[in-house]
Amino acid sequence: MATYSYSAIKDFQGCARRYYQVRVLRRFRSQPTEATLYGERVHKAFELYLTEGTPLPEDLQRHESLMKTIASMSGVLSCELKLGMRKDFTPCAFDAPEVWIRGIPDVLVINEAKHMARCIDFKTGKSARFADTAQLELMAALVMVHYPAVALVKGLLAFVVAGNVVKTEHTREQLPDILSRWAGYVDRIGNATDVNTWNPTPSGLCKFCPVSQDVCEYRSG
């Protein structure tokens, strides 16, 4: 069974041709950049602080106040918790053979006594202007599927470099609509697969695409 994630679905929506070449055929892969390597370093440092109490590196100590706030949240805190869901919207292991959609919240705090969860994702981009809260919507759905006692998921995109936060709230009453919406996104990928049609979406981002010029006429630079 094909498995999907927020990033895979967004890749398809951004450009079906890139999705096909990178994620289906696996002919190309994105190369690490200074920005992505920095993001990985920040995420790892935050995880070690929250789970093991490891002090932040000197250049990240300005974020200690945020870390302390997260660490003091009431509930059971997990970092990089792997969540999976079957096509019938039931929970399963992240790497189960039948997993359909899966995700990994950077931080998840479950407070079953208050029927609430907090889902936090760290962003190292320089601006929150184009923040995409769809990721928090999907994570909220995965959390509610796995934790039936949770009725409210408070989401947070923490733009640690820009110094901004974007907040969301999703309730269990919204869950059917959320699941239907994401199932629709996946169906579009299935339709493209059935007809084997992967149309490109030219944009200013084409010059950063890992797909080579001989495969896509819109790739430049």
Secondary structure, 3 states (H helix, E strand, C coil): CCCECHHHHHHHHHCHHHHHHHHHCCCCCCCCCHHHHHHHHHHHHHHHHHHHCCCCCHHHHHHHHHHHHHHCCCCEEEECCCEEECCCCCEECCCCCCCCEEECCCEEEEEHHHCEEEEEEEECCCCCCCCCCHHHHHHHHHHHHHCCCCCEEEEEEEECCCCEEEEEEEEHHHHHHHHHHHHHHHHHHHHHHHHCCCCCCCCCCHHHCCCCCCCCCCCCC
